[in-house]
């Protein structure tokens, strides 16, 4: 790549420190030159650890966006602010990587899609699980038609007791929901991507508040405060697509279930199936016999060496910059992410009304 991109970070919390900034730091054509957070000390800390020597610090994202030298911004703020900051960033001439979910509401997600089209700037959403080795391999299997017509799938995002008790995760007003919009969104995105099917027909869903009011509950990050737990503790949906395919989505932060796992998918096609429960497994039949193949995703050819590795976050960052450099679609398009948001919102709506939600055919 010939160009070095000047990047601004809006929101310097856990996901920025844990994924975005380390991954961008590993890209030779990326420089982080501006950092913004409502808590100035967080922005300064980020600038010191990841920024260039002349990196600037802001507490108002509008001031950051006024810098015409910036090429790209990464938005790592609470869900309810994604749309407004993204649209303002696009309109200021920046390409945008926004953290998942795309927005708090489907209407906001659609506004983001429209803004990207109107401005001609690129927009992608941080669904980094597409970039895992097992996901990349399975996507190729699906594209090669090895599973045939995928007509049934499950999207898995199940934690037994792992409720995030920090930040705004338990605040419905800020987040728009709990595990469904937080981790269920990853599982659904992965499943739709594998199926290459973005035309939902109807959704029936339920969201539960069954364990959230327990006091002194067992939890990976310490007991939660029931009074602050305003989002669901688990949610489930059945999605039928216009071509008849069906997806079952399961998500939880707290549930009495032993089989747990996040951002996993199970696919059933006319020629074969796949799942991510015990590594990546492909199943089918050949010569009138059933088979199960366990896919080896590391080198394992030399003692003490697993082969050169690129983390999912690094691959996500590299391919995002390559899309900008080559003027090509990003791996995660805004239109795809918008459908994810529309389905999640339909599950919440169905749970509240007790009725199925139907989509207009496109």
N, C-alpha and C positions, 0 to 999 in steps of 0.2 A: 504494500500500500504506500502511496506517495504522500498522502496528506496526514497530518497529525491533528486530531480532533480535540477542540477545547470543550470541556464538559463541565456542567454545573450540577451539583447534587442538591435537591430540595427535600429536606427531611433527613436528619442525621441520627436516626435511631438504630435499633437492632438489625433490621434487614439491610440497611445501608452499610453498616459496619461488618455485618456477617457475610454479605454476598456482593453487593454492587461495587463497593469501593475496592475490596481486595481483587476482584476480577478485573476491573478496569486498570488497576495498577499493574496487572500482568500483561496488558496489551501495549505493545511498543508504539502504537499510533494513537494513544489516548493520553490526554493530560487533564487532570482535574484541577480547575483553576478558580472555582467558585463554590461556596458551601453555604447553605441556608438552613436554619432551624429556628423555631420560636424560642428555643433555649440557646442563647448565644454561646454558652460554654461548650455545648455539643458541637456546634458548627466549628468553633475554634479547635477543638480536639480533633475533629475530622480533617481540618485543613493542615494541622501539624503532622498528622500521621500519613495522609494520602495526597496532600496538595503540592503544587509547585511552590517555589520560594515566594512568588508574588501572589499566591492565592488570596482571594478576597472572601470575607465573611459577611453574611447578611442575616437579619432576622425577619425580613419581609421579602417574599419571593418575587414581588413585583420589581423591586430594586435589582435583584439578580437578573431578571429577564430584560431589564433595560440595557444590559451589556450586549451590544451588537456583535462582539467578537466571539460569543459562545456559539458553538455549532449544535450541541446536544444538551438536553437536560434529562436527568434520571429523577423520577418522582417517587419518593419513599415515605409518603405521609399517610395518615388515616384515611379509610375508604371514602368518607363523606367529602373529602377535599380533592379527590383524584380528578374529577371532571373539570372543575373550575380551573385548577392549576394547569392541567393538561391543555385545555383550550387556550388559555392565556399564553402558554409556552409555544404552542403551534402558531398562534397568531403573531407572536413576536419573532417568528422565523427560525425556531429551533425544531430539530427532530426530537422525539420524545420516547423514552422508555419509562413506562408507568408500572409500578408494582401491581400485582394481582390483589383482589379481583379488579376488573377494569373500572368499576364504579360501584357506588352503593345501590344505585337503582338502574334499571334497564333504560329508562329514559335518558339518564345521564350518559350511559354507555353509547347510546345512539347519537347523542350530541357530540361525543368525542369522535365517532366515526365520521360524522358530517364535517367536523372541523378539519380533520386530516385530509379529507377529499378537497375541501374548499381552499386550504392553504398549500396543498401539494407537498407538505412535509410528511415524513415517515413517523408512524406511531406503532409501537409494539407494547405488549403486556408481558410482565415477568413470570411466565409459566416455565420455570427452569427445569421442571421434571421431564419435559420433552427432550432435554439434552443429556439425560443419563444414558450410559452405554446400552442398558437393556431396552430403553425406549427407542433409541436410534435403530437398534437391530430389529425390534419388532415392527417399527414403522416400515422398514425396508421389506420385511416379510409380507406385510399387508399390501404395500404398493406393488409387489411382485405377484400378487394374487394367490399366494400360497394357502390362504385361509378361505378363499372363495368369497361368496357374499356373506358378510358378517351381519347376521340378523338378530343376534341376542348378545348383550354384554352387561357386565357389572362394573360399576365404578366404586372403588373401595377407599374409604378414608376413616378408619376406625381406630380410635384410641380408647383404651379401657379406663384409665384415669390419668389424663394429661391435659388439664385445663390451664391455659395460660392466664396467670393471675396479675400480670404486669400491664402497663400501658392502658390502652382503651379496648382490649379484646372483649371484655365483658359488657361493654357499653353499646347497647343497641342503636342509640342515636348516632354515634360516631361510626360504627362498623356496619350497621344494617343487618346484622345477624351474628350467629356464633360459628360452630364447626362447619355448617353447610357452606357459608360464604368464605370461611377461612381455609379449610383444608379440603372440603368437598369440591371446591372450585377446581383444585388441581386434578383430582381424580376424574371429574367430568371432562375437563379440557383434554386430558390424556386419552380418554375413551373416544370422544368425538373425533379427535385428530387421527387416531388409528382407523376408525371407521370411515373417515373422510365424509361424514354425514352431518350437515348443519341445517337440516330442515325438520324441526320438531313439529309435531301435529297436536299432541295433547300431553298434559302433565297432571299427575295426581300425586299429592305429597302430604306428609305429616311432619310436624316439628314438635319435639317433646321438651317439657320442663319437669322431668321426673326426678333427677338426682341433684339438680342445681341448688335446691333449698336444704340439702343436708349440711349440718354443722360438723366441723372437725373432720371433714371427709379426707380419706386417703387421696393423695394427689402428687404427681411428679414434682410439682413446684410449690408444694405446701398447700394447706387447706385454703379454699376460697371463701370469700365473704358472701353468704347467700343474699344479702341485701344489695350487693353490687352486681350480682349475676343476673342481668336483665335479658340475656340472649338464651336461645335454646341450648340444651346440653346434647341433643342428638336430633337428626333429621333424615328423612328418607323420601325418595321419590321414584316414581315409575314414569318413564318418558317414552312415548311412542312417536316414531318418526313418520314422515309422510310416505315413505316406502314400506312401512310396516315393521321396520326394525324396532326393537324394544331395548331400553337400557334401564337397569335398576341401580340407583345411586344410594349409597349408605354412608353416613357421616356421623361421627360422635367425638366429643371430648371426654365424655364420661358415660360408660354403659357397662353392664355386666355381661361381657363377652370376652372369650379368651383368644379368639383368632383376631389379631389386630394387624394393622398395616395401613400406611398412607400412600396416596398417589400411586395406587395399583389398579390394574384393569384385568378383567377376564373377558375374553372374546370367543364367540362361538360362530363359526362360519360353515358354509356348505362343504368346504374341502378340508377344514381342520380347525383347531382351536388353539388358544394360548392363554397363559395366566402368569402372574408375577408373584405368586404366593411363596414358592420355594425356589428362588431364583427365577429365571425365565424359562418356561417350559412350553414347548410346541407339541401338540398332540394331533393324531389323525389315524388313518388306516392306509395300509399298503399291502398289496398282494393278499387281500382278505384277512389281514392281521392288523391289530391295533398297535400303535407305537406312541411313545412319549420321548421326546428329545429334550435333554437339559442343555441349554446353550452355555458354552464356556466363554466368558466375557473378558478374561484376563489372559496373559501370555502363557504362563505356566510351562514354558519351554526350557527355562534355565533356572537353576537353584538360586534363590535369594534375589530374583529379579522378575517383576511382574509386567515389565514392558513400560514404554513411555505412556504417561497418562495426562489427559487434559480434563480438569474437573468440569462437571456440568455448568457451573457458574462461569468458568473461563470460556467454555465453548459457546455459551449463550452470548457473552459479551463480544467474542470474536466474530460470531456470525451476524450479530446486530451491526457491528461496525462495517462488516463486509457488505451487508445489504445497502447501507448508506453509500459506501464507496462505489458499488456497482450499480446503484440505482435500481435495485431489485426488491421484490417483496421480502419483508422480514419473515423468519420462520413462523412466528406468531403474528397473524394479521389482525388488525382491529375488528374486522368483520367476524372472524372466528371467535374472538374473545367476547364480542357483543352477544353472540348467541348463547355463550355460557352464562352470561349475566341474565339474559332473558329467561333461561330455563331455571336458574336458581330463584329468581324472583317469582316465577310461576309456582315453584314448590312452596315457598312461603305463603303465597296468596291462596293456594289450594288448601294448605293447612288451616288457614284462618277461616275460610268459607265452607270447608268440607266438601267442595265441589272441584271437579276437574277444570283445568284451564286449557282453552283451545287457542291455537295459533292460526293466524291467517296464512293461507298458502302463498308462497312467494315464487 
